[in-house]
Amino acid sequence: MEESDASVKRWEDMQIDLLVKVFQQLTVTELVSGISQVCSSWRLACTDPILWKTLDLGHWRSNYIKIPSSPYIWVADESNKELARVLRIAVGLSCGSINCMIFHYNLYMNDKHLLHVAERSPHLKRLVLPGWNLITKDAMIKAINMWRELVSLTMPSVRSPSYVMEQIGRNCENFSELKIMGPCDAKFVQAIATFVPKLKVLSLRCSKLYMEDLLMILDNLNHLQVLNISHCVLVELNPPPDPPRFIRKLDMPILEKASRLQSFMYCMQETCIPCQRAIADDGIMRWYNYEDWFWSTDEVSSLAH
């Protein structure tokens, strides 16, 4: 009996590389649930950089309700505390090896959450931001200043986008890929053209976009290679008192300007479900009304997750 017991290997005696392969099958939630505290071997395996190239919280939502005044949402204290705990353990185990962070559209971080992960992820290259109702301008600027290797950003639309684009232009010399999840107006386009003129990939899918702004993109972003306006609500402004006109088909001048791009993606089909949803929401997508995967989809493969 003793001989038999001696031949049985315990989990903590497994080789570290085998433990890492097992842990690769786990979600972030499972990895931060206490696995690293089982023993020293498991702790060592949990800090392997291969487990933390991507911090994916794409399924983690805040427990919140909408309120009528700024910041327009209220997040339960327990939800904030749990998010802080997960982020603290995850970035602690990552030891600075995170290259990609993905947050759910309806996860609401505050300044402390954001700056905690920014300080501990200096090599971040891709970021999918959540709603930032609770994040101040100063905190966002500080975070961007720490993410100097940032290449790709997915972000909700904001009322004052200039400071975001300006900070990226100043600090992130390799920045080349942007996805905007919301209306893209003239201020936003102007900020992009001014501060990140070398942008190569831009996705505005399911957004509201005025034709004059589309023309500004095509005329001013000379380094742009990929433009995705699939399922956008395209609007042309007419001189008053004529009402705006919704565009159902792109004309030849637009297509000719877009022909210089490597890839110009658009979809304006009446039978297309995403197009129908964008029209119903007037280009201000109510992502919470639809399937949980819908917000994370993109025709540009590098922006889908």
C-alpha positions, 0 to 999 in steps of 0.5 A, a space after each residue: 500500500 505504501 509503495 502504491 501511494 509513493 508512486 502517485 504524483 501529486 498535483 503540486 509535483 507536476 512540472 511547471 510547463 504542464 501546469 501552465 498548459 492546464 491553466 491556459 484552458 481557464 478563464 481570467 475569473 478562474 485564474 484569479 479565484 485562488 488557484 495561485 494560492 494552492 501552493 508555490 508550484 501553482 503560484 509560479 505557474 500562474 505567473 507565466 507570461 503566456 497566461 497573461 498576454 491578454 486580460 480578457 474581461 469581455 464577459 464581466 459586466 458591472 452591476 449598475 443602474 441608469 440615473 438621470 444626471 451625470 455620470 448617468 449610471 450608478 454602480 453597486 459598491 460590491 460590484 466595484 470592490 469585486 472588479 478591484 479585486 479581480 484587477 489587483 490579482 490579475 495584474 499582480 500575477 501578470 508581472 507586467 506581461 499584458 499586451 492586450 486588455 479587453 473590457 465589456 462595453 457595460 463594465 464601468 471602471 473608475 479612476 482607481 481601477 484604470 490607473 491601477 492597471 495602467 501602472 502595471 501594464 507598461 507594454 500594453 498594445 491593444 485596449 478595448 475600453 468599457 464605458 467611461 462614465 466614471 473615469 475623469 479626463 485627468 485619469 485617462 490622460 495619466 493612463 495614456 501617458 503610461 501606455 506608450 506602446 499602444 497600437 490599437 484602441 476600441 473606445 466608446 464615443 466621447 463628447 470631447 475626443 480631442 484630448 484623447 487623440 492628442 495624448 495618443 498622438 503625443 505618447 503612442 508613436 506606433 498607434 495605428 488602429 482605432 474603433 469608435 463605438 458611437 457617433 463619429 462627428 466632425 469634432 472626432 474626425 478633426 481630432 483624428 486627422 490632427 493628432 493621429 494623421 498616420 492612422 492605418 485602420 479605422 472602424 466606425 461600424 454601426 455608427 452615425 456618420 455624416 457624409 461631410 465627415 466621411 469625406 473628411 476622413 477620405 481626404 485627410 487620412 492619407 495613411 489610412 489603409 482600412 476603413 469600415 463603415 459597415 451598418 452605419 447610418 449615413 446622413 447628408 445635411 441639406 441647406 435649411 429648411 430642408 431636412 437631413 437626408 439618409 443615404 441608402 447608397 454610396 455614390 461614385 465620388 465616394 467610391 472613387 476616393 475610397 478606391 485608394 484604400 486596401 479595404 473599404 468595408 460597407 453594408 447598407 442592405 435593408 435585409 441586414 440585421 445590424 443595419 436594421 438595428 443601427 437605423 432603429 437606434 439612429 446610429 447610437 447603438 443600444 448594445 445592451 438590447 442585443 446579444 452579448 457578442 454583438 458589440 464585440 463583432 467587427 468586419 476588421 478581423 484585428 478588431 474583433 474579439 
